[in-house]
Amino acid sequence: MLQKTILFDTAHNEMLNIEDKEFSDFANLLRRLDITIKLNDSKHLVKDVVRDVDLLVIGNAIDDLFSSNEIKIVVDFVRSGGGLLLLSEYGSDYLQKTNINDLSGKFGIKFEKNLIKEVNKANQNCTSTLHIQKFSKNQLTKHIREIRIGGACSIFLSKDAKPLLKSEQDSWPEIFDSTNEQWIKEGEEEEQIIAAFTEFGQGKVVAIGDIDIFTSDSNIGLNSLDNQRFLQNIINWLIEPVQESKVMTFILNQLGDLHFEIRETNKIINNIIETMTILEKRISYLEEQSQAFSQTSKIEKKSEEESLQEE
């Protein structure tokens, strides 16, 4: 079996830099899984950088943007069989000053500009440390009983993206009020999606609205409860190829979406042609009226001149 390779992008000032001491336990986990670690510290993500890479990690970029060409390269990388791990933090693009949603949105995932809090069972105060004990059954949550995660934003899903982690019922989103420089409750208490996953072509994507789970923090990091097993499940799932039958379903869905878009585009074109035809008829009518008015004016003017001459 060929050794797998994981590439950490650091060219966009990402918080998750695997060389930093706070992520040393995560680096050790990857080595135990016999995964080769590489870094992209060049200026941009280009095709040559992601070539021969099994998993790309974009760990919460700060004060930097991804170009449209970089986004296309990453989307093509996933479609062709690559794994992608996308991470954000509380406040997402709004506070992190980046555009990761321009990329994640291609897969039906959007990080929301909030901070998720829940009731602290010990003292009934609110806390941003979330305790998760309910999981949908899939390969990513296998043998997981409890996860602790903190400082997370929620995730909005569309297309075929599915929730991976949800907060408890007594949790709610808060948004940052820059005027008063404080977090303000935005919604009601209900479950919030804070991690998601999807298959896209031959590749896979996992998105998490928190980066602290990858640190060595004993409270909300890799060494807390079942956090390490959860991250190991994620890595193993992302580097595993998508089943061929699912790829065919994806292709058929893409063709269906393309057919729908072409049909809708044709409708728009037909509407434009119809509108132009109506405008042309109106312009022709106005030109005819203008010519008729001009002829009438000339006749009236000539008649007036002849009347003046007779007088």
Phi, psi and omega in degrees: 000129181291143179290136181276155182236133177244131182248123176261121176281127176236007184282349182244032176059043180292144177292323181276092173252110188300343179277347179288147184300325184292347178250016183297323179293324177293319177298319179295322178299316180297321179293323178294332177276004178061044179252130177283131182258129176232157178238141170253101178248014175284179188290323185224163170274116180237169184303318182297330182291320184266358178294138180064026177251137180269326184219128177252131179245124174245102192260066175067081176293148181228132177054036178206151184242151174267133180285163179297327178291321177297318179299317179297319180297318180292318179298316178296323178300315180291314181302328183273002174123003179278155174262147181226125176248114182252130181234142173228189180219178179304138183086346180041222186302327184299311181272328182281348178057055178217187182227041182300334179293336175295331177273308183298329180298335178296339182251012179080026183233133178224122175281130183265150188277064182217183175228127182268131178234161177218169179286130175284114184298333184287317185231005178067009172277169179272153180213151177266002174272115186259135177253119184246124183232357178246130184222143171285148185277116175199179184297331183286335182249017181297129178065023179259128179249322181206137178233143175240128185219148185219149177070037186262151170260163178271170184230134175258134185245148173213185181054228184258009181293144183235148177291140178250315176232138175232142175287173180286171182296331183268039178242160183205159178268147172232144177245154184274124176267104183293336180292312180263356180053053177208159179273134183237135180300131186252328185223185181278168178283119179193171179299142178235132177283124180238358174208147183214165178212159178198159172253139185221106185065234178268357185248180184223156180224136169235133179236134179229133181275033182200147179246342184297334181297340180271353181277177179270010180302128183283348182267311183233009184259200184303327186267012179262129174047234182261019183302317183294316179298321179298313180294324178295319176300318181298311181299314181298321180292318183293328183269000178269129183299150176286142179299141185301324180297323179289327177296318179297320177298318178300314181298316180296320178296319179297319178296321178297316178297320180295318178298318179296316181296320178296317180297317178293322178296319178298322177299316180297316179298316179298321178295321179295316179298317179297317179296318179296322179297317178297317180296319179298318179296319180294320179295317179298317179298316180295323178295319178296317179296321180295318179295317180297318179297320180295317179296317179299317180298319180296318180296315180297321180294318180296320180296321179295320180295319179294323179295321180292322179295320180295325179288000000 
